[in-house]
Amino acid sequence: MGKIDIATKQYMSHKNIIADAFNFYVYDGVQIIKPEKLQKIDTAEFMMPYGNDAKAAVQKIRDNLMLWEGVTDGNAVYVVLGTENQDKIHYAMAVKNMLYDSLQYAKQVEEAKSSYRNKNKGAAIKLSSEEFLSGFRKQDKLMPVITLVVYFGDKSWDGAKSIHDMFCVNDGHILKYIPDYKINLIEPVKVSDNEYEKFKTDLGSVLQFIKHQSDEDGSWIKGKHRFESVEREAVELINMITGANIAGNEKEEVIDVCRAWENSLKKAKDEGQREGRLEGVREGEIHGRREGK
């Protein structure tokens, strides 16, 4: 796992950041998911291979996984929220997410099965033959799983965004019998600057900076008040991903990115002009030596 992978996984592990990402994507920025209603859960998923040679389960580790306990329309809801953090495009992301989500659903069924086995020792719950076979009662329900891909890159995501996009056939008669599986994706370059105002944490600042990292000047950042006070962890992530050199007082936990970025651009411009003058002097000296000959 590379440095950026580790850094994004750590940053996205914060409850307020996870809540912000899902509120932006699912609820258009409305603060429905509360950080205090999130609970971190085990990110390990297990898959038991089939066949006679299957001897051990295969373990898959998600980037981040949390259980949301909330209330919508007056009803209590429990939803598993997962994020996959990508600094590069993953061309099989739909398959990867489908596998993770399927394993999570399988885990829920297995946990139900295990609980009934334990209770059956005391004859607490009587299962029908069908329920015993599946390990799942007729009235049991699964908790929905939503996986959100947060893309920390400044290019357009040119990979498949669904399982159907990955198939080699376009026959509608066939495809209508194959369930599609679409990825949920936050893509920085596809988010307008106005939409970034819907983020309530510095995740929006990180993604917006990534979007504009290749701009020739820093004019885009002027008037963006959110960049006047950015938490140090977010600034360090910006520097790592984009190669920016945003410096601030080491003792400060909040950095004025607007000022620091403008100073960085000015310094780079001054250094470029100085190098240009030095190069001109060197070329003049070489030309003079040639003329002297």
Secondary structure, DSSP 8 states (H G I E B T S, - for coil): --HHHHHHHHHTTSHHHHHHHHHHHHHTT---S-GGGEEE---EEEE---STT--S-EEEE-SEEEEEEEEETTEEEEEEEEEEEESS--TTHHHHHHHHHHHHHHHHHHHHHHHHHHHHTTT-S---HHHHHHT--TT-----EEEEEEE--SS---S-SBHHHH-S---HHHHTTS---B-EEE-GGGS-TTGGGG--STHHHHHHHHHTTT-SSSGGGTT-GGGGSEEHHHHHHHHHHH-------TT-SEE-HHHHHHHHHHHHHHHHHHHHHHHHHHHHHHHHHHHH-
